[in-house]
Amino acid sequence: MKRLISFLFLVLIALALGAAAFAVCRYAMIASSTGRPELEWLRAEYRLDDAQYTRVVALHQNYQPVCEALCAKIAAKNAEIDQLIRTHPNGVTPALAQAFREEGELRSACRLSMLNHIYAVSREMSPAQGKRYLDMMATQITCPASEMPRAHSGHHGGK
């Protein structure tokens, strides 16, 4: 009797592992066939057909290196500002003031680049859905600079 219970237990474990492996493989297959699983929310929310979704994925793939490069420049400028503050504790120097101006210019370039990308994505949608998308994304552009993350990273993998 113990052998039968042990055998049934092993069969259940094997079935559970098989189901888990199937689920993982199925998810990987769906993710690879749709391009960017992190963009599936966009497809569902704005009812994109396959052709629209494919074009949006391509837009995101083309924009990502641009965004990452701008983020890297902002992070580098913030590191420079941090260093200038630490090495000149008695007040704002001309170099520090210039670094802040340059950082502001980089943030503006980043926001304009993001806005161009948002417009491009919205044009792939129906007019009504495109407007709804622009309305939602406007807060990403119009938020005060103080609300933008200092390190300016972590947003590439999400929505």
Phi, psi and omega in degrees: 000319179296325179295320179295317179295316178298318179297314179297322178297316178296321178296317179297318178297316180298319178296318179296316178296320178296318179295319179296316179297319178298315181298316180296315180295320179296316179299316180296321180293316178295316181298318182287330181281336181264354176095292187223097183301333180289350178259001180300327178300323181293318178300314182289313184296321184251013175048054180282137173281176184300319181293316178298315182298318179300318179292321178295318177301316179297319177300315179295319179295324178285327182280329186305313179296327177296312180298314180298322179294317178295319178299319179296320178294320178295316179298319179295319179293322177295323177295320177297316178299315179302315179296317179297320178296316183290329183268351178229073187285357186265358178153176181284125178263163175303323179295320179293316178300318179295319179298320177294320177298316180295322179296320177297320177296321178295317178297319177298316178299320179296313181296319178294320177298316179296319180297317176300320178295316180298317177299316180299317179296317182298328179291344177276354182258169172298157181305317181293315180291323178299318178294318179298319177296314178300318179300317180292318185281346181304325180294335178291334182265322188268359179296143178302147181303331180294340179273348178287139181298138182300314180285342179051051177216172177098352183261000182285330184270347184266203179300000000 
